[in-house]
Amino acid sequence: MASAMMRRSTATLRSVMGVAFRDYASVSAGSDIVSAAPDVSLQKARTWDEGLSSKFSTTPLSEIFKGRKVVIFGLPGAFTGVCSAQHVPSYKNNIDKFKAKGIDSVICVSINDPYVMNGWAERLQAKDDIEFYGDFDASFHKSLDLTKDLSPALLGPRSERWSAYVDDGKIKVLNVESVPSEFKVSGGDHLLGQI
């Protein structure tokens, strides 16, 4: 247990065959993202009224990933510094390049509710280019072992800063920053060069 906690606290990145991952992530290149998070669904960004009219529907991971080429990136929180100023724009500004490489969807996910994600997507004027999903209870990120306690920043349990290229549910590339405040390997420009 102490050993696992030490690995979790150091969060070191390693590179194997050009793919960065952490020692403790439960997924890596070659993993099936749907199998890694069984029975997990995400909540598409929407207004409260849209949530109510959809009876608070969720989207199963199989619907998001199976038979599709998906770029997905996770970040600590909506309306936060690096997330708003760098992370989302790095994907929005490269959307045409991702589409030219055959990517079906570019997805942003965070441990937030879908209503906050909707407001943030609208504020960033990115909703037409990027699909935003909430992981309100962190079940998706916990299943992938991509959570971090950011209580010192008054955020509580949050997502690591990460990105992945997923083809038909299989993770082809996974990048995780060594600390969530960094923006070195999880951005759109970096991932674009790995596809």
C-alpha positions in Angstrom: 0.0 0.0 0.0 2.8 2.4 0.9 4.5 1.5 -2.4 1.3 2.3 -4.4 0.9 5.6 -2.6 4.5 6.5 -3.3 4.0 5.8 -7.0 0.8 7.8 -7.0 2.5 10.8 -5.3 5.5 11.0 -7.6 3.4 10.7 -10.7 6.4 10.3 -12.9 6.1 10.0 -16.6 7.9 7.4 -18.6 8.1 7.0 -22.3 7.9 3.6 -23.9 7.8 3.4 -27.7 7.0 7.2 -27.8 4.0 6.9 -25.5 4.0 8.6 -22.2 2.3 7.0 -19.2 2.5 6.9 -15.4 3.5 3.9 -13.4 0.2 3.7 -11.6 -2.4 4.4 -14.4 -4.7 1.4 -14.8 -4.6 2.0 -18.6 -1.9 2.4 -21.2 -1.5 2.2 -24.9 -3.2 -1.0 -26.0 -5.9 -1.0 -23.3 -9.5 -1.0 -24.1 -11.0 2.2 -22.6 -14.5 0.8 -22.4 -13.4 -2.4 -20.6 -11.3 -0.3 -18.3 -14.4 1.6 -17.1 -17.2 -1.0 -17.3 -20.8 0.3 -16.7 -19.5 3.9 -16.7 -21.4 6.7 -18.6 -20.6 10.3 -19.1 -22.9 13.3 -19.2 -23.0 15.4 -22.4 -22.7 19.1 -21.7 -26.2 20.7 -21.7 -28.4 23.2 -20.0 -30.5 22.3 -17.0 -33.7 22.3 -19.1 -32.0 19.9 -21.7 -31.0 17.6 -18.8 -34.5 17.7 -17.5 -36.1 17.0 -20.8 -33.7 14.1 -21.5 -34.6 12.7 -18.0 -30.9 13.2 -17.1 -29.7 10.8 -19.7 -26.1 9.7 -19.8 -23.9 8.4 -22.7 -22.3 5.0 -22.4 -18.6 4.8 -23.2 -19.3 2.2 -25.9 -21.4 4.8 -27.7 -18.6 7.3 -27.5 -15.7 5.1 -28.5 -16.8 1.9 -30.4 -16.2 2.0 -34.1 -14.9 5.5 -34.0 -11.6 7.4 -33.9 -11.6 9.7 -30.9 -9.3 12.2 -29.4 -10.1 12.8 -25.8 -8.5 15.0 -23.2 -9.1 15.4 -19.5 -8.4 18.4 -17.3 -8.7 19.4 -13.7 -11.7 21.8 -14.1 -13.9 24.1 -16.1 -13.2 27.8 -15.8 -9.6 27.2 -14.4 -6.4 28.8 -15.7 -4.4 26.4 -17.8 -7.6 24.6 -18.8 -9.2 27.7 -20.2 -6.2 29.6 -21.6 -4.2 26.7 -23.1 -5.6 23.2 -23.0 -9.0 23.6 -24.7 -7.7 26.2 -27.2 -4.9 23.8 -28.2 -7.7 21.4 -29.5 -10.1 24.0 -30.8 -7.3 25.6 -32.9 -6.4 22.2 -34.4 -9.8 20.8 -35.0 -9.5 20.9 -38.9 -6.1 19.1 -38.6 -7.7 16.4 -36.4 -10.6 15.9 -38.8 -8.1 15.7 -41.8 -6.5 12.8 -39.9 -9.8 11.0 -39.8 -10.8 11.8 -36.2 -14.5 11.5 -35.7 -14.7 13.4 -32.4 -12.6 15.6 -30.2 -13.8 15.3 -26.6 -13.1 17.3 -23.4 -14.0 15.6 -20.1 -13.6 16.9 -16.6 -14.9 16.1 -13.1 -17.6 18.6 -13.3 -21.4 18.4 -13.8 -22.7 18.7 -17.4 -24.2 22.1 -16.8 -20.9 23.7 -15.7 -19.3 22.0 -18.7 -22.0 23.5 -21.0 -21.5 27.0 -19.6 -17.8 26.8 -20.0 -17.9 25.4 -23.5 -20.2 28.3 -24.5 -17.8 30.8 -22.8 -14.9 29.4 -24.8 -16.9 29.4 -28.0 -15.8 25.8 -28.4 -19.1 23.8 -28.3 -19.4 23.6 -32.1 -15.9 22.1 -32.4 -15.4 20.0 -29.3 -17.8 17.6 -27.5 -17.8 18.4 -23.8 -18.7 15.8 -21.2 -19.0 15.9 -17.4 -17.8 13.1 -15.1 -19.8 14.4 -12.2 -18.9 11.6 -9.8 -15.4 10.9 -11.1 -16.3 7.3 -11.9 -14.7 7.5 -15.4 -11.4 9.0 -14.1 -11.3 6.7 -11.1 -11.7 3.7 -13.4 -8.7 4.8 -15.4 -6.8 5.8 -12.3 -6.5 9.4 -13.5 -7.6 11.3 -10.5 -5.7 13.7 -8.2 -6.6 15.4 -5.0 -6.3 19.1 -5.6 -7.7 20.2 -2.3 -4.8 22.6 -1.7 -6.2 24.6 -4.7 -9.7 24.3 -3.3 -10.7 22.0 -6.1 -11.0 18.6 -4.2 -10.7 15.4 -6.2 -10.1 16.2 -9.9 -8.8 14.8 -13.1 -5.1 14.6 -14.0 -4.3 16.7 -17.1 -4.1 14.1 -19.9 -4.9 13.3 -23.5 -5.4 10.1 -25.6 -6.0 8.9 -29.1 -8.5 6.1 -29.1 -9.4 3.9 -32.1 -12.5 1.7 -31.8 -12.1 1.7 -28.0 -8.4 0.8 -28.0 -6.0 3.4 -26.6 -3.3 4.1 -29.2 -1.7 7.0 -27.4 -1.9 8.2 -23.8 -0.2 11.2 -22.4 -0.4 12.3 -18.7 1.3 15.4 -17.3 3.5 14.9 -14.3 1.5 17.6 -12.4 -1.8 19.1 -13.5 -0.4 22.6 -13.7 2.0 21.6 -16.4 1.1 21.7 -20.1 3.8 19.8 -21.9 2.4 16.5 -23.3 -1.4 16.7 -23.1 -2.0 19.5 -25.6 -3.5 19.3 -29.1 -0.3 20.1 -30.9 1.6 17.3 -29.1 -1.2 14.7 -29.7 -1.6 15.7 -33.3 2.0 14.8 -33.9 1.4 11.3 -32.4 -1.5 10.3 -34.6 
